[in-house]
Amino acid sequence: MKLNRFVMAASAVLCSFALLSGCSDDDVCKVYIPEAKALQIKNFDLGEELREVFHVAVTASDYVTRSGKEVGGDVKVQLTVDEAKVQEYNSLCGTDYPLLPSDCYTLTTETVIPAGESSSADLVLTVNAQGKIQPFDSYLLPVTITSVEGAQADHIQQTVYYLLSGAEDVWAMPLADRSAWQVVDVSSEETSGEGSENGHAIHAFDGLKGTFWHTQWKGNEPQPPHHIVVDMGQEVKMLGFQYVSRDDDGNQSGWLEVGVGRNLQRPSCGGKRGIPFLFSGI
């Protein structure tokens, strides 16, 4: 009975020793980034700080996995943002993401995997980009391992890619310059009944809440649906659309569809009308 207890105790000691043993010469530890297994897509509010945590770890396997092996001595790892990998990523994926500007973030660039451990402490990427990037655009940030001391760099998962997009309150953003806008097509407009400075199609975007576009009612009443096509004069990025309805009587649309595009055609059944936005009950 005593012998059995001794054997069990000895086995427990051996198991504990095996779990705490470091990588041997025949079982070399290789360093990788666990979070690099997938593209890190992060959408955030530009008015708030974004904080992302990642790590470097070791494996003794032929593939990246937390193998349970701990390093026998400290492993020093250095990281950086590799601008060249942005072009490499875009070429491979058919995208055109720009690099996140360097003044938008701070990054932990040095770390240590302590002896007896298999992973580093938290590494932190902090993003503060308000006023520095275009809202709702996507930016790429490749964080890569540049050097390893005390172990080997693995052949894969050496770079974690962050795809970052910051949002702002659309209602607080400045309106587009409408000085060059022109009406290129309109189904109907009231040219005299609302006065000489009201009712025309151009009054749909003159910036005055007291004026409006009205379909013809004097002498004739063309039936809906109605449309207006506006040339913005240049290609712009639209981040939102504001519609102000009349508040002086009940003459309001039952629904409104807005389409945007480079070559916007006159709306027709089944016709190409750009990217539609549908507003109902307005």
JOPE-V988942 format. One record per residue. N is the residue number from 0. RES is the residue in three letters. SS is DSSP state (H for helix, E for strand, L for the rest). PHI is phi in whole degrees, -180 to 180 (999 if undefined). Layout:
{{N/RES/SS/PHI} {N/RES/SS/PHI}}
//
This chain:
{{0/MET/L/999} {1/LYS/H/-67} {2/LEU/H/-64} {3/ASN/H/-60} {4/ARG/H/-63} {5/PHE/H/-65} {6/VAL/H/-64} {7/MET/H/-63} {8/ALA/H/-66} {9/ALA/H/-63} {10/SER/H/-63} {11/ALA/H/-62} {12/VAL/H/-65} {13/LEU/H/-64} {14/CYS/H/-62} {15/SER/H/-63} {16/PHE/H/-64} {17/ALA/H/-66} {18/LEU/H/-69} {19/LEU/H/-95} {20/SER/L/-71} {21/GLY/E/-87} {22/CYS/L/-73} {23/SER/L/-85} {24/ASP/L/-62} {25/ASP/L/-84} {26/ASP/L/-133} {27/VAL/L/-71} {28/CYS/L/-78} {29/LYS/E/-121} {30/VAL/E/-97} {31/TYR/E/-150} {32/ILE/L/-110} {33/PRO/H/-56} {34/GLU/H/-72} {35/ALA/H/-78} {36/LYS/H/-71} {37/ALA/L/-150} {38/LEU/L/-64} {39/GLN/E/-92} {40/ILE/E/-91} {41/LYS/E/-128} {42/ASN/E/-104} {43/PHE/E/-144} {44/ASP/E/-85} {45/LEU/L/-62} {46/GLY/L/-80} {47/GLU/L/-127} {48/GLU/L/-76} {49/LEU/E/-99} {50/ARG/E/-127} {51/GLU/E/-119} {52/VAL/E/-113} {53/PHE/E/-143} {54/HIS/L/-145} {55/VAL/L/-117} {56/ALA/E/-143} {57/VAL/E/-118} {58/THR/E/-140} {59/ALA/L/-110} {60/SER/L/-94} {61/ASP/L/-80} {62/TYR/L/-134} {63/VAL/L/-77} {64/THR/L/-161} {65/ARG/L/-73} {66/SER/L/-86} {67/GLY/L/89} {68/LYS/L/-82} {69/GLU/E/-107} {70/VAL/L/-79} {71/GLY/L/-77} {72/GLY/L/-141} {73/ASP/L/-59} {74/VAL/E/-115} {75/LYS/E/-97} {76/VAL/E/-130} {77/GLN/E/-118} {78/LEU/E/-132} {79/THR/E/-156} {80/VAL/E/-90} {81/ASP/L/-100} {82/GLU/L/-62} {83/ALA/H/-63} {84/LYS/H/-74} {85/VAL/H/-66} {86/GLN/H/-64} {87/GLU/H/-61} {88/TYR/H/-65} {89/ASN/H/-62} {90/SER/H/-66} {91/LEU/H/-73} {92/CYS/H/-102} {93/GLY/L/71} {94/THR/L/-113} {95/ASP/L/-139} {96/TYR/L/-67} {97/PRO/E/-83} {98/LEU/E/-74} {99/LEU/L/-64} {100/PRO/L/-56} {101/SER/H/-67} {102/ASP/H/-83} {103/CYS/H/-95} {104/TYR/E/-148} {105/THR/E/-125} {106/LEU/E/-147} {107/THR/L/-72} {108/THR/L/-111} {109/GLU/E/-135} {110/THR/E/-156} {111/VAL/E/-133} {112/ILE/E/-93} {113/PRO/L/-67} {114/ALA/L/-55} {115/GLY/L/88} {116/GLU/L/-118} {117/SER/L/-116} {118/SER/E/-150} {119/SER/L/-78} {120/ALA/L/-72} {121/ASP/L/-60} {122/LEU/E/-102} {123/VAL/E/-123} {124/LEU/E/-109} {125/THR/E/-117} {126/VAL/E/-118} {127/ASN/L/-131} {128/ALA/L/-120} {129/GLN/L/-62} {130/GLY/L/78} {131/LYS/L/-116} {132/ILE/L/-132} {133/GLN/L/-77} {134/PRO/L/-56} {135/PHE/L/73} {136/ASP/L/-80} {137/SER/E/-106} {138/TYR/E/-126} {139/LEU/E/-106} {140/LEU/E/-136} {141/PRO/E/-92} {142/VAL/E/-104} {143/THR/E/-129} {144/ILE/E/-76} {145/THR/E/-107} {146/SER/E/-155} {147/VAL/E/-136} {148/GLU/E/-119} {149/GLY/L/98} {150/ALA/L/-163} {151/GLN/E/-117} {152/ALA/E/-76} {153/ASP/L/-73} {154/HIS/L/-90} {155/ILE/L/-136} {156/GLN/L/54} {157/GLN/L/-95} {158/THR/E/-133} {159/VAL/E/-104} {160/TYR/E/-101} {161/TYR/E/-105} {162/LEU/E/-108} {163/LEU/E/-115} {164/SER/E/-137} {165/GLY/E/-104} {166/ALA/E/-111} {167/GLU/L/-127} {168/ASP/L/-70} {169/VAL/H/-59} {170/TRP/H/-69} {171/ALA/H/-96} {172/MET/L/-86} {173/PRO/L/-67} {174/LEU/L/-78} {175/ALA/L/-68} {176/ASP/L/-71} {177/ARG/L/-105} {178/SER/L/-66} {179/ALA/L/-101} {180/TRP/L/-69} {181/GLN/E/-137} {182/VAL/E/-80} {183/VAL/E/-105} {184/ASP/E/-164} {185/VAL/E/-149} {186/SER/L/-76} {187/SER/L/-168} {188/GLU/L/-153} {189/GLU/L/-94} {190/THR/L/-93} {191/SER/L/-140} {192/GLY/L/-64} {193/GLU/L/-99} {194/GLY/L/100} {195/SER/L/-71} {196/GLU/L/-117} {197/ASN/L/-161} {198/GLY/E/89} {199/HIS/L/-75} {200/ALA/H/-61} {201/ILE/H/-64} {202/HIS/H/-78} {203/ALA/H/-74} {204/PHE/L/-139} {205/ASP/L/-85} {206/GLY/L/83} {207/LEU/L/-107} {208/LYS/L/-72} {209/GLY/L/-83} {210/THR/L/-114} {211/PHE/L/-162} {212/TRP/E/-87} {213/HIS/L/-131} {214/THR/L/-71} {215/GLN/L/-61} {216/TRP/L/-132} {217/LYS/L/-90} {218/GLY/L/88} {219/ASN/L/-165} {220/GLU/L/-136} {221/PRO/L/-59} {222/GLN/L/-87} {223/PRO/L/-71} {224/PRO/L/-80} {225/HIS/L/-121} {226/HIS/L/-148} {227/ILE/E/-141} {228/VAL/E/-117} {229/VAL/E/-120} {230/ASP/E/-92} {231/MET/L/-80} {232/GLY/L/85} {233/GLN/L/-162} {234/GLU/L/-81} {235/VAL/L/-132} {236/LYS/L/-91} {237/MET/L/-95} {238/LEU/L/-105} {239/GLY/L/-177} {240/PHE/L/-141} {241/GLN/L/-112} {242/TYR/L/-125} {243/VAL/L/-112} {244/SER/L/-89} {245/ARG/L/-68} {246/ASP/L/-121} {247/ASP/L/-98} {248/ASP/L/-160} {249/GLY/L/-92} {250/ASN/L/-79} {251/GLN/L/-128} {252/SER/L/-69} {253/GLY/L/-79} {254/TRP/E/-154} {255/LEU/E/-140} {256/GLU/E/-118} {257/VAL/E/-113} {258/GLY/E/-120} {259/VAL/E/-127} {260/GLY/L/178} {261/ARG/L/-74} {262/ASN/L/-129} {263/LEU/L/-73} {264/GLN/L/-96} {265/ARG/L/-61} {266/PRO/L/-58} {267/SER/L/-157} {268/CYS/L/-60} {269/GLY/L/80} {270/GLY/L/-80} {271/LYS/L/-75} {272/ARG/L/-127} {273/GLY/L/72} {274/ILE/E/-89} {275/PRO/E/-89} {276/PHE/E/-126} {277/LEU/E/-110} {278/PHE/E/-116} {279/SER/E/-121} {280/GLY/L/67} {281/ILE/L/-108}}
//
